[in-house]
Structures are given as structure tokens and as C-alpha cells.
Amino acid sequence: MDIGFSEEQELLRETARKFLEAECSSGFVRERMATAEAVTHTFWRQLAEQGWLGIVYPEADGGSGLGLVDLVVLMEEMGRRVMPGPFFSTVLLGGAAIAEAGSSAQRREWLPPIAAGAAKAALAWTEPALRWDAAGITLAARETAGGFTLSGSKLFVGDAHLADIMVIAARTRDGTTMEDGVTLFLAPKDTPGIGVSVLPTIDETRKLCEVRLDRAEFPASALLGELHQGWTPLSRVVTRATVALCAEMCGAAQQVLDMTVEYAKLRVAFGRPIGSYQGVKHQAADMLVAIENAKSLTYYAAWAVDRGEDEAPLAAAMAKAAASDMARRVAGTGIQLHGGIGMTWEHDLQLYFKRAKASEVAFGDATWHRERVAQLMSP
């Protein structure tokens, strides 16, 4: 494993940082939090012009053909700015599922518009039980003469209210394992029988939705991938998205640390900057150690995924377990070291704390992933 980033990746980092500092200020984030869209048409078009909406899609499908390590670099910078909007749900979930499981015709229909900023996507797979494995998919797809009918609900679907195309995971049969019998369906936004409502959540920079299906009919052509075999491509999508989320969490935590260190240099108490006190220094050092540990695990997981290593799912679970604990602890410590001002709405730390809490449980919290690590380690 090459533990250093390439010159091209460092250039991507520099470009992303400059762009996001200019176009994604905390004022912009706060403004978009108050809207249902959480993104502007201009900003979304700019992301497309940067090539980021298709960064990991094959060049044949309108993308840049880069790997997860490249995306990790970008996600860190997005995390530093708490970038709002449906980038994650579109690029890493809905669009990624089409790229992973779609036929050539389905990829041609949807991936170029996504990469160009002309379409948004979402992935509906979690349900009220909120399990992150195949056992959590219980929504039944009833086979009919012309295809399938779906009735039920999906919860915590990222940006479903904005999606032009949605990928829905349903159970088409009771197989010998929970993984057998999961099927993916493509649902354009005008599909009859589908209703979407935005849920109130702690992190308003990203919208989570409930998707209700009331005898929604899907033709056979709506199948994404093979019948009953949707869990394998879905699990690969989720693994990559989990690693990308870890990278974003690391970037956000690094920004919290930078803000805290800068404040500790300026805030004076008892005639000295608070950063000169041992208690503050040690807590800042603990924040740095936790961040660097999570970064190392995230970088390795991204490398393992790009290389197709057998231990990639294990590496992703280790990274998410570490990142979930780290993000919550770093954000909380940052607020503590800022004192009273850190608890105010006017200070930006609350944006990072809310994102940390939301990301902590997304795709499974630390407890979930520690159990997954134990299972994957078992012979």
C-alpha cells in the first residue's frame, strides 16, 4: 500500500479546498439549511463543472473514472465545509447503485445526466427496523403478470424528495439466506403510488425522507440487476459509501480541531491564552490522535476497496467504528473547549456537531460495526 497521495490527488484536494472556501461558506450552509432543497441550481451546476458528480463513474458512462481513494480526498474537503445538499445520496448511493448493478441501457440513461448535474438520485433501502444488513429489507415485492407491485415504506432515505430516479430495495422471495431474495428496482419520480415526505432530523444540511409505496407498479424493465440477487451489488455500494462517509467525518473533525486550536491561541483566561494550559493541550492532543487514527483506517479501507481486496468490508467496518466514536468525541470536545460561545447558534461549531451526530449512526454506529468486525473476523 502506498501511504502517500499522488500529485494529482493533492491537486484535487487543493482545488476542492479553494472552491469550497469560496462557494460554500457557513453563511451559505445556514441559508440552505432553511430550505427544502438544501442546494441551489447554481451550486449544483458548479459541482458538475468540477467533474465531481461523476468522479467515480466510468468514463464510458460520462464520469471521470477515478477511484475511491480520489473520492476520499474530495469528501474530506466537503466535510471541512459541512457541504449541504444531495451530493452523497445522488453520487454515492442512488447513482452508484445504477453504476454497480444497471444494464448498459440503464447506465446510459441515468449516469450521464447525473454526472452533468441534470438529474439527482436516491437509494431507498432502510426500513423502520433500521437494520443495515440484508435482514433489514422486508418490503415485499409481489409478482404480477406485467412485473411487480410494491407496498410498504422506506425510512431515512436521503434526499428522496429531490430525486429524479430512486433505487428501491425490496424482497422478491424468501431465500435460504437473508441475502437471497433482495431485488433492486428503478423508480422514476413520477411513478404512481409513491409518496415522499421530508422528516425532521438533527442535521438540516441533508434531508432524510420517508418513502411510502401504495401498490406501486413496476414493469420487468424496472429491475436493476438480476432478480433476487440485488444484495451483492447493494452491499458493494454501501461499503464504498461507508468509507466515503468516514472521509467526510474526518474532514469535518479536522476543521473542528483547527477551529479549536485557533480559538485556544486567542482566548485569554487568567492572563494567558487557554491553549497554554495543560488541560487544554491534552484534550487537543487527544482530538488529533483520534482524527489521525480514523483517517488511517479510512485511507486503508479506500485502498482495499479500490484494489478489490477480500478484507475491504472488514476494513470499512473498522473505519466506521473508529470514525463514529471519533466524530462525536471531537465535536463535543471542541464545543467544551470553546466554552459558552461553543453552545450558541451563532457559532459554526453547532453545524459540525449536528453533522457528527447524524453521521455517527448513518450506515451503522460504532457498536454495529464492532459487531460486524467480530463477525467478519470469525473463521
Secondary structure, 3 states (H helix, E strand, C coil): CCCCCCHHHHHHHHHHHHHHHHHCCHHHHHHHHCCCCCCCHHHHHHHHHHCHHHCCCCHHHCCCCCCHHHHHHHHHHHHHCCCCCCHHHHHHHHHHHHHHHCCHHHHHHHHHHHHHCCCCEEEECCCCCCCCCHHHCCCEEEECCCEEEEEEEEEEEECHHHCCEEEEEEECCCCCCCCCCEEEEEEECCCCCEEEEEECCCCCCCCEEEEEEEEEEEEHHHEECCCCECHHHHHHHHHHHHHHHHHHHHHHHHHHHHHHHHHHHHCEECCEEHHHCHHHHHHHHHHHHHHHHHHHHHHHHHHHHHHCCCCHHHHHHHHHHHHHHHHHHHHHHHHHHHHHHHHCCCCCHHHHHHHHHHHHHCCCCHHHHHHHHHHHHCC
